[in-house]
C-alpha cells in the first residue's frame, strides 16, 4: 500500500473515532444556548435536549459512512491555504484536487454551512423536531471547527512522532479539567453574522494556527513526565495549553450562539413559543 493511501485511511479512521469528547461537546452546546440574547429567552427551554444530543453526529458515524468527513478538514493539506489564499468554494476546490481527495481531507466547513442553512429553514417552518436536530448538530460541527486537531494534517501527531496526541488532548486532558474550562465560560459574544461561510472558515483557520502550541506542549510534557500515560503528563499538558484551550472553548460557544441567533434572524425571528 502506498504511503499516501495509508495516511488517508488513517485520517478517516482517526476522525471516525474522535471528537471534542462527549463532555466537551455537551459543554459547548449547553453554554451557547444558556448565553443566547434575551430576545431568544424562550429557546433556553430546549437547552437540556440540545446538550444531550450534541454527540449525535459522532454516534451516526457507525451507521452513516458519509458522516465522518463532516467532522474535520485538514486544511493545511492545501497549498492554497499555506499560501494564504484558500479556495473556499467546494466545487472550485474539487476542480483542482478531485471530489474524492476533497472528501478525504474533510468536509467540515461545508457541512457546518449546510446545517446552518437547514436550521434557518427549520425556524421558518416552525418545525420543532428539525430545529432541535439541526441546532444540536450545528453545535457539534462548530465545536469540531474550534478543536485544532480537527483542522490540521498532523491531526494525531503522527507526522512528528507524537501518535495518540489527539485523544490525549481532547479527551483525557479536557475531561480531567472540564470544570476549569466550564468556569472560564462566563459570557458569550453573540452577534449577527453577516457572512456565515467566511465566519466558519475564519474560525477554522484560527484553530489551525495554534497547532504548534499543542504539539510543543505534548513533547515537553512527555519528556518531563517520562510518559504520556500518567497524571503528571496531563497536569503539564494542561498547564501549557490551558490558555489556548479555554480560548477555543469560549470562542466555540460564542460562534455557536451567534450562528443560532443569526439563523433565527434570517428566518424572520419566528415566535419561539409557536414552534411545535
C-alpha contacts under 8 A as a table, 3 or more apart, distances in Angstrom:
res1	aa1	res2	aa2	distance
1	X	5	X	6.75
1	X	6	X	6.66
2	X	5	X	5.39
2	X	6	X	6.33
3	X	6	X	5.02
3	X	7	X	6.20
4	X	7	X	5.16
4	X	8	X	6.32
5	X	8	X	5.16
5	X	9	X	6.28
6	X	9	X	5.19
6	X	10	X	6.26
7	X	10	X	5.09
7	X	11	X	6.17
8	X	11	X	4.98
8	X	12	X	6.42
8	X	104	X	6.47
8	X	105	X	7.79
9	X	12	X	5.26
9	X	13	X	6.19
10	X	13	X	4.97
10	X	14	X	5.88
11	X	14	X	5.36
11	X	15	X	6.21
11	X	104	X	7.57
11	X	105	X	7.77
11	X	155	X	7.85
12	X	15	X	5.44
12	X	16	X	6.09
12	X	68	X	6.92
12	X	69	X	7.02
12	X	104	X	6.89
13	X	16	X	4.96
13	X	17	X	6.52
14	X	17	X	5.26
14	X	18	X	6.29
14	X	156	X	7.82
15	X	18	X	5.32
15	X	19	X	7.23
15	X	68	X	6.34
15	X	69	X	7.47
15	X	71	X	6.94
15	X	72	X	7.03
15	X	150	X	7.78
16	X	58	X	7.65
16	X	61	X	6.53
16	X	68	X	5.32
18	X	21	X	6.85
18	X	166	X	7.67
18	X	167	X	6.97
19	X	22	X	7.61
19	X	25	X	7.99
19	X	58	X	7.15
19	X	71	X	7.75
19	X	144	X	6.68
19	X	170	X	7.47
20	X	23	X	7.63
20	X	24	X	5.28
20	X	25	X	5.86
20	X	143	X	7.16
20	X	144	X	6.57
20	X	147	X	6.86
20	X	170	X	5.31
20	X	171	X	6.55
21	X	24	X	5.41
21	X	25	X	6.36
21	X	170	X	6.37
21	X	171	X	5.17
21	X	175	X	7.72
22	X	25	X	5.40
22	X	26	X	6.09
22	X	54	X	7.96
22	X	55	X	6.18
23	X	26	X	5.20
23	X	27	X	6.09
23	X	175	X	6.47
23	X	178	X	7.40
24	X	27	X	5.18
24	X	28	X	6.38
24	X	170	X	7.99
24	X	174	X	7.03
24	X	175	X	7.35
24	X	178	X	7.34
25	X	28	X	5.23
25	X	29	X	6.32
25	X	51	X	7.91
25	X	54	X	5.94
25	X	55	X	6.64
25	X	139	X	7.62
25	X	140	X	6.18
25	X	143	X	6.42
26	X	29	X	5.30
26	X	30	X	5.94
26	X	51	X	4.91
26	X	52	X	6.55
26	X	53	X	7.97
26	X	54	X	5.67
26	X	55	X	7.30
27	X	30	X	5.15
27	X	31	X	6.05
27	X	51	X	7.27
27	X	182	X	7.11
28	X	31	X	5.44
28	X	32	X	6.04
28	X	139	X	7.14
28	X	143	X	6.85
28	X	249	X	6.86
28	X	252	X	6.77
28	X	253	X	5.37
29	X	32	X	5.28
29	X	33	X	6.32
29	X	47	X	7.85
29	X	50	X	6.44
29	X	51	X	5.25
29	X	54	X	6.44
29	X	136	X	7.22
29	X	139	X	5.61
29	X	140	X	7.59
29	X	253	X	7.18
29	X	256	X	7.75
30	X	33	X	5.59
30	X	34	X	6.19
30	X	47	X	6.04
30	X	48	X	7.17
30	X	50	X	7.10
30	X	51	X	5.04
31	X	34	X	5.00
31	X	35	X	6.03
31	X	185	X	7.57
31	X	253	X	6.40
32	X	35	X	5.28
32	X	36	X	6.40
32	X	188	X	7.36
32	X	253	X	4.83
32	X	254	X	6.59
32	X	256	X	6.21
32	X	257	X	4.85
33	X	36	X	5.43
33	X	43	X	7.40
33	X	44	X	5.98
33	X	47	X	5.87
33	X	257	X	6.43
34	X	44	X	6.05
34	X	47	X	6.90
35	X	187	X	6.54
35	X	188	X	6.09
35	X	257	X	7.29
36	X	40	X	6.29
36	X	41	X	7.06
36	X	44	X	7.95
36	X	188	X	7.84
36	X	190	X	6.99
36	X	257	X	5.97
36	X	261	X	7.31
37	X	40	X	5.61
37	X	41	X	6.81
37	X	190	X	7.17
37	X	261	X	7.87
38	X	41	X	4.98
39	X	42	X	7.91
40	X	43	X	5.54
40	X	44	X	7.60
40	X	261	X	7.81
40	X	272	X	7.63
41	X	44	X	5.72
42	X	45	X	6.14
42	X	272	X	6.14
42	X	273	X	6.78
43	X	46	X	5.95
43	X	47	X	7.43
43	X	272	X	6.55
44	X	47	X	5.10
45	X	48	X	7.55
46	X	49	X	5.42
46	X	50	X	6.25
46	X	132	X	7.61
47	X	50	X	5.21
47	X	51	X	6.00
48	X	51	X	5.05
48	X	52	X	6.11
49	X	52	X	5.18
49	X	53	X	6.09
49	X	132	X	7.59
50	X	53	X	5.20
50	X	54	X	5.94
50	X	132	X	6.50
50	X	133	X	7.98
50	X	135	X	6.95
50	X	136	X	4.92
51	X	54	X	5.31
51	X	136	X	7.25
52	X	55	X	7.13
53	X	56	X	5.23
53	X	136	X	5.79
53	X	137	X	7.81
54	X	57	X	7.42
54	X	136	X	5.00
54	X	137	X	6.31
54	X	139	X	6.56
54	X	140	X	5.61
55	X	58	X	5.47
55	X	59	X	6.52
55	X	137	X	7.98
55	X	140	X	6.77
56	X	59	X	4.99
56	X	60	X	6.17
56	X	136	X	7.85
56	X	137	X	7.16
57	X	60	X	5.10
57	X	61	X	6.79
57	X	67	X	7.27
57	X	137	X	6.34
57	X	140	X	7.11
58	X	61	X	5.56
58	X	68	X	7.85
59	X	62	X	6.24
60	X	63	X	5.65
60	X	64	X	5.72
60	X	67	X	6.82
61	X	64	X	5.13
61	X	65	X	6.13
61	X	66	X	7.65
61	X	67	X	5.34
61	X	68	X	5.71
62	X	65	X	7.25
64	X	67	X	5.61
65	X	68	X	6.59
66	X	69	X	6.70
66	X	70	X	7.67
67	X	70	X	5.55
67	X	71	X	7.51
68	X	71	X	5.85
68	X	72	X	7.98
69	X	72	X	6.05
69	X	73	X	7.63
69	X	103	X	6.29
69	X	104	X	6.76
69	X	105	X	7.45
69	X	106	X	4.54
69	X	107	X	5.34
69	X	108	X	6.86
70	X	73	X	7.96
70	X	106	X	6.14
70	X	107	X	4.67
70	X	108	X	4.45
70	X	109	X	7.90
70	X	110	X	7.87
70	X	111	X	5.55
70	X	112	X	7.93
70	X	141	X	7.66
71	X	106	X	7.02
71	X	107	X	7.01
71	X	108	X	5.16
71	X	141	X	6.26
71	X	144	X	6.16
71	X	145	X	7.83
71	X	150	X	7.10
72	X	105	X	7.67
72	X	106	X	4.99
72	X	107	X	6.34
72	X	108	X	4.91
72	X	144	X	6.81
72	X	145	X	7.11
72	X	150	X	4.65
72	X	151	X	5.91
73	X	105	X	5.53
73	X	106	X	4.00
73	X	107	X	5.83
73	X	108	X	5.57
73	X	109	X	7.55
73	X	150	X	6.24
73	X	151	X	4.98
73	X	152	X	6.89
74	X	77	X	5.69
74	X	105	X	5.29
74	X	106	X	6.32
74	X	150	X	6.98
74	X	151	X	4.92
74	X	152	X	4.35
74	X	153	X	4.64
74	X	155	X	7.70
75	X	78	X	5.94
75	X	81	X	6.74
75	X	105	X	7.42
75	X	151	X	5.78
75	X	152	X	5.89
75	X	153	X	7.06
75	X	205	X	7.86
75	X	208	X	7.86
76	X	79	X	7.15
76	X	81	X	6.01
76	X	82	X	6.12
76	X	151	X	7.65
76	X	152	X	5.82
76	X	153	X	6.09
76	X	208	X	7.88
77	X	81	X	7.84
77	X	105	X	7.51
77	X	152	X	7.62
77	X	153	X	5.95
78	X	81	X	5.44
78	X	82	X	6.62
78	X	86	X	7.55
79	X	82	X	4.98
79	X	83	X	6.12
79	X	86	X	7.98
80	X	83	X	5.03
80	X	84	X	6.22
80	X	85	X	5.13
80	X	86	X	4.67
80	X	87	X	6.66
81	X	84	X	4.96
81	X	85	X	5.47
81	X	86	X	4.25
81	X	87	X	7.58
82	X	85	X	7.65
82	X	86	X	7.81
83	X	86	X	7.67
87	X	90	X	7.61
87	X	92	X	6.86
87	X	93	X	5.76
88	X	92	X	7.78
88	X	93	X	7.06
88	X	201	X	7.78
89	X	92	X	5.36
89	X	93	X	6.18
90	X	93	X	5.01
90	X	94	X	6.03
90	X	110	X	7.59
91	X	94	X	5.06
91	X	95	X	6.14
92	X	95	X	5.05
92	X	96	X	6.72
93	X	96	X	5.36
93	X	97	X	6.23
93	X	98	X	7.55
93	X	102	X	7.29
94	X	97	X	5.01
94	X	98	X	4.34
94	X	99	X	4.86
94	X	101	X	7.72
94	X	102	X	6.14
95	X	98	X	5.69
95	X	99	X	7.66
97	X	101	X	6.03
97	X	102	X	6.59
98	X	101	X	5.52
98	X	102	X	6.40
99	X	102	X	5.23
99	X	103	X	6.20
100	X	103	X	5.11
100	X	104	X	6.13
101	X	104	X	4.98
101	X	105	X	6.20
102	X	105	X	5.21
102	X	106	X	6.39
102	X	107	X	7.28
103	X	106	X	5.10
103	X	107	X	5.97
107	X	110	X	5.68
107	X	111	X	6.02
108	X	111	X	5.13
108	X	112	X	6.04
108	X	141	X	6.91
108	X	145	X	7.17
109	X	112	X	5.12
109	X	113	X	6.27
109	X	145	X	7.77
109	X	197	X	7.63
109	X	200	X	6.24
109	X	201	X	6.44
109	X	204	X	7.95
110	X	113	X	5.10
110	X	114	X	6.05
111	X	114	X	5.09
111	X	115	X	6.15
111	X	141	X	7.61
112	X	115	X	5.23
112	X	116	X	6.16
112	X	138	X	6.26
112	X	141	X	5.77
112	X	142	X	6.88
112	X	200	X	7.66
113	X	116	X	4.99
113	X	117	X	6.19
113	X	196	X	7.39
113	X	197	X	6.28
113	X	200	X	7.72
114	X	117	X	5.17
114	X	118	X	6.24
115	X	118	X	5.01
115	X	119	X	6.19
115	X	134	X	6.00
115	X	137	X	7.17
115	X	138	X	5.91
116	X	119	X	5.06
116	X	120	X	6.49
116	X	134	X	7.32
116	X	138	X	6.47
116	X	259	X	7.22
116	X	260	X	7.92
116	X	263	X	6.84
117	X	120	X	5.13
117	X	121	X	6.55
117	X	263	X	7.47
118	X	121	X	5.14
118	X	122	X	6.15
118	X	134	X	6.74
119	X	122	X	4.92
119	X	123	X	6.18
119	X	130	X	7.33
119	X	131	X	5.89
119	X	134	X	5.39
119	X	135	X	6.59
119	X	263	X	6.47
120	X	123	X	5.20
120	X	124	X	6.31
120	X	263	X	4.79
120	X	264	X	6.37
120	X	266	X	6.54
120	X	267	X	5.39
121	X	124	X	4.93
121	X	125	X	6.09
121	X	267	X	6.89
122	X	125	X	5.05
122	X	126	X	5.94
122	X	127	X	5.41
122	X	128	X	7.52
122	X	130	X	5.60
122	X	131	X	5.25
123	X	126	X	4.91
123	X	127	X	6.58
123	X	131	X	6.25
123	X	263	X	7.68
123	X	264	X	6.35
123	X	267	X	5.85
123	X	270	X	6.76
123	X	275	X	7.79
124	X	127	X	7.88
124	X	267	X	5.08
124	X	268	X	7.26
124	X	270	X	6.92
126	X	131	X	7.75
126	X	270	X	7.40
126	X	274	X	7.03
126	X	275	X	4.49
126	X	276	X	6.40
127	X	130	X	5.55
127	X	131	X	6.09
127	X	275	X	5.92
127	X	276	X	5.79
128	X	131	X	5.00
128	X	132	X	6.14
128	X	275	X	5.38
128	X	276	X	4.86
129	X	132	X	5.31
129	X	133	X	6.12
129	X	276	X	7.79
130	X	133	X	4.86
130	X	134	X	5.92
131	X	134	X	5.48
131	X	135	X	5.90
132	X	135	X	5.23
132	X	136	X	6.01
133	X	136	X	5.35
133	X	137	X	6.22
134	X	137	X	4.99
134	X	138	X	5.80
135	X	138	X	5.08
135	X	139	X	6.26
135	X	260	X	7.12
136	X	139	X	5.39
136	X	140	X	6.63
137	X	140	X	5.15
137	X	141	X	6.41
138	X	141	X	5.23
138	X	142	X	6.06
138	X	256	X	7.39
139	X	142	X	5.12
139	X	143	X	5.98
139	X	256	X	5.81
140	X	143	X	5.05
140	X	144	X	6.25
141	X	144	X	5.03
141	X	145	X	6.19
142	X	145	X	5.01
142	X	146	X	6.60
142	X	252	X	6.38
142	X	255	X	7.28
142	X	256	X	6.14
143	X	146	X	5.33
143	X	147	X	6.62
143	X	249	X	7.78
143	X	252	X	5.69
143	X	253	X	7.97
143	X	256	X	7.94
144	X	147	X	5.16
144	X	150	X	6.09
145	X	148	X	7.42
145	X	150	X	6.52
145	X	151	X	6.81
145	X	200	X	7.86
145	X	203	X	6.95
145	X	204	X	5.26
145	X	207	X	7.19
146	X	150	X	7.76
146	X	203	X	6.68
146	X	204	X	6.28
146	X	207	X	5.39
146	X	248	X	5.70
146	X	249	X	7.29
146	X	251	X	7.67
146	X	252	X	5.94
147	X	150	X	5.50
147	X	151	X	7.13
147	X	170	X	7.94
147	X	207	X	6.37
147	X	248	X	7.05
148	X	151	X	5.35
148	X	152	X	6.71
148	X	204	X	7.92
148	X	207	X	4.65
148	X	208	X	5.14
148	X	209	X	7.79
148	X	210	X	6.76
148	X	211	X	5.89
149	X	152	X	5.43
149	X	154	X	7.38
149	X	155	X	4.59
149	X	156	X	7.06
149	X	166	X	6.61
149	X	208	X	7.46
149	X	211	X	7.14
150	X	155	X	6.39
151	X	155	X	7.38
151	X	204	X	6.41
151	X	205	X	7.63
151	X	207	X	6.82
151	X	208	X	5.40
152	X	155	X	5.27
152	X	208	X	6.00
152	X	211	X	7.63
154	X	157	X	5.28
154	X	158	X	6.10
154	X	159	X	5.67
154	X	160	X	7.70
155	X	158	X	7.31
155	X	166	X	6.57
156	X	159	X	7.93
156	X	162	X	7.12
156	X	163	X	5.54
156	X	164	X	5.63
156	X	165	X	5.22
156	X	166	X	4.75
156	X	167	X	7.98
157	X	160	X	5.45
157	X	161	X	6.19
157	X	162	X	4.28
157	X	163	X	4.79
157	X	164	X	6.70
157	X	165	X	5.64
157	X	166	X	7.27
157	X	215	X	7.19
158	X	161	X	5.54
158	X	162	X	5.69
158	X	163	X	4.64
158	X	164	X	7.67
159	X	162	X	7.42
159	X	163	X	7.98
160	X	163	X	7.80
162	X	165	X	6.02
162	X	215	X	7.93
162	X	218	X	7.73
162	X	219	X	7.60
163	X	166	X	7.91
164	X	167	X	5.93
164	X	168	X	6.39
165	X	168	X	4.97
165	X	169	X	5.97
165	X	218	X	7.29
166	X	169	X	5.53
166	X	170	X	6.16
166	X	171	X	7.95
167	X	170	X	5.43
167	X	171	X	5.20
167	X	172	X	6.40
168	X	171	X	6.00
168	X	172	X	4.97
168	X	173	X	6.07
168	X	228	X	7.87
169	X	172	X	6.02
169	X	173	X	5.08
169	X	174	X	6.45
169	X	237	X	7.87
170	X	173	X	6.17
170	X	174	X	5.29
170	X	175	X	7.66
171	X	174	X	5.29
171	X	175	X	5.53
172	X	175	X	5.45
172	X	176	X	6.18
172	X	234	X	7.64
173	X	176	X	5.16
173	X	177	X	6.27
173	X	234	X	5.71
173	X	237	X	7.46
173	X	238	X	6.74
174	X	177	X	5.25
174	X	178	X	5.46
174	X	181	X	7.99
175	X	178	X	5.07
177	X	180	X	5.40
177	X	181	X	6.47
177	X	238	X	7.76
178	X	181	X	5.01
178	X	182	X	6.08
179	X	182	X	5.03
179	X	183	X	6.12
180	X	183	X	5.12
180	X	184	X	6.45
181	X	184	X	5.23
181	X	185	X	6.92
181	X	245	X	7.87
181	X	246	X	5.77
181	X	249	X	7.49
182	X	185	X	5.44
183	X	186	X	6.91
184	X	246	X	6.64
184	X	250	X	7.63
185	X	188	X	7.65
185	X	249	X	7.82
185	X	250	X	5.84
188	X	250	X	7.29
188	X	251	X	7.97
188	X	253	X	6.58
188	X	254	X	4.79
188	X	257	X	7.61
189	X	254	X	5.18
189	X	255	X	7.95
189	X	258	X	7.66
190	X	254	X	5.65
190	X	255	X	7.34
190	X	257	X	5.98
190	X	258	X	4.73
190	X	261	X	7.59
191	X	258	X	5.19
191	X	261	X	7.34
191	X	262	X	7.53
192	X	258	X	6.08
192	X	259	X	7.49
192	X	261	X	6.63
192	X	262	X	5.00
192	X	265	X	7.97
193	X	196	X	5.73
193	X	199	X	7.32
193	X	258	X	6.64
193	X	259	X	6.82
193	X	262	X	6.01
195	X	198	X	5.57
195	X	199	X	6.06
196	X	199	X	4.83
196	X	200	X	6.15
196	X	259	X	7.57
197	X	200	X	5.20
197	X	201	X	6.44
198	X	201	X	5.14
198	X	202	X	5.98
199	X	202	X	5.09
199	X	203	X	6.45
200	X	203	X	5.52
200	X	204	X	6.35
201	X	204	X	5.08
201	X	205	X	6.12
202	X	205	X	5.17
202	X	206	X	6.15
203	X	206	X	4.86
203	X	207	X	6.13
204	X	207	X	5.11
204	X	208	X	6.26
205	X	208	X	5.06
205	X	209	X	6.29
206	X	209	X	5.16
206	X	210	X	7.16
207	X	210	X	5.83
207	X	211	X	7.35
207	X	248	X	7.41
208	X	211	X	5.69
209	X	212	X	7.55
210	X	213	X	5.59
210	X	214	X	7.20
210	X	244	X	7.60
211	X	214	X	5.39
211	X	215	X	6.30
212	X	215	X	5.02
212	X	216	X	5.84
213	X	216	X	5.38
213	X	217	X	6.01
213	X	240	X	7.98
213	X	241	X	6.89
213	X	244	X	7.97
214	X	217	X	5.13
214	X	218	X	6.12
214	X	241	X	6.54
215	X	218	X	5.27
215	X	219	X	6.50
216	X	219	X	5.27
216	X	220	X	6.34
217	X	220	X	5.23
217	X	221	X	5.94
217	X	236	X	7.92
217	X	237	X	5.91
217	X	240	X	5.82
217	X	241	X	6.90
218	X	221	X	5.20
218	X	222	X	5.94
218	X	237	X	6.29
219	X	222	X	5.25
219	X	223	X	6.20
220	X	223	X	5.12
220	X	224	X	6.19
221	X	224	X	5.30
221	X	225	X	5.81
221	X	228	X	7.50
221	X	232	X	7.99
221	X	233	X	5.24
221	X	234	X	7.74
221	X	236	X	5.38
221	X	237	X	5.75
222	X	225	X	5.28
222	X	226	X	5.55
222	X	227	X	5.06
222	X	228	X	5.22
222	X	233	X	6.06
223	X	226	X	5.22
223	X	227	X	7.02
224	X	233	X	7.70
225	X	228	X	7.20
225	X	230	X	7.60
225	X	232	X	5.65
225	X	233	X	5.18
225	X	236	X	7.99
226	X	233	X	7.95
227	X	230	X	6.63
227	X	233	X	6.78
228	X	233	X	5.53
228	X	234	X	7.69
229	X	233	X	6.87
230	X	233	X	5.53
230	X	234	X	6.77
231	X	234	X	5.04
231	X	235	X	6.06
232	X	235	X	5.00
232	X	236	X	6.17
233	X	236	X	5.24
233	X	237	X	5.98
234	X	237	X	4.93
234	X	238	X	6.00
235	X	238	X	5.22
235	X	239	X	6.15
236	X	239	X	4.93
236	X	240	X	6.18
237	X	240	X	5.29
237	X	241	X	6.05
237	X	242	X	7.99
238	X	241	X	5.16
238	X	242	X	5.11
239	X	242	X	5.60
240	X	243	X	7.72
241	X	244	X	5.44
241	X	245	X	5.91
242	X	245	X	5.14
242	X	246	X	6.02
243	X	246	X	5.38
243	X	247	X	6.22
244	X	247	X	5.12
244	X	248	X	6.19
245	X	248	X	5.14
245	X	249	X	6.31
246	X	249	X	5.17
246	X	250	X	6.06
247	X	250	X	5.09
247	X	251	X	5.98
248	X	251	X	5.24
248	X	252	X	5.99
249	X	252	X	5.02
249	X	253	X	6.26
250	X	253	X	5.20
250	X	254	X	6.33
251	X	254	X	5.02
251	X	255	X	5.92
252	X	255	X	5.09
252	X	256	X	5.99
253	X	256	X	5.27
253	X	257	X	6.08
254	X	257	X	5.22
254	X	258	X	5.98
255	X	258	X	5.06
255	X	259	X	6.20
256	X	259	X	5.18
256	X	260	X	6.29
257	X	260	X	5.16
257	X	261	X	6.11
258	X	261	X	5.02
258	X	262	X	5.98
259	X	262	X	4.98
259	X	263	X	5.98
260	X	263	X	5.21
260	X	264	X	6.27
261	X	264	X	5.21
261	X	265	X	6.30
262	X	265	X	4.99
262	X	266	X	6.04
263	X	266	X	5.06
263	X	267	X	6.15
264	X	267	X	5.10
264	X	268	X	6.58
264	X	269	X	5.23
264	X	270	X	7.14
265	X	268	X	5.19
265	X	269	X	4.85
266	X	269	X	7.19
267	X	270	X	6.83
270	X	274	X	7.78
271	X	274	X	5.48
271	X	275	X	7.07
272	X	275	X	5.35
273	X	276	X	7.97
